[in-house]
């Protein structure tokens, strides 16, 4: 199935998808979910690192040992 066919297909009750269509759709969903998960993990790591840096900065500003 070409990308154009996949993009033009819409799940509805008028037309049953073929096994090939369903597989292509599920692979596209899998790829999208993996990319979304990676972006979320990168954002979470960035926020944790920023929080750790802020804690270290505050401890240093108050003369505390790390």
ABEGO torsion letter per residue (X at the ends): XBAAAAAABBBBAABBBBAAAAAAAAAAAAAAAAAAAAAAAAAAAAAAAAAAAAAAAAAAAAGBBX
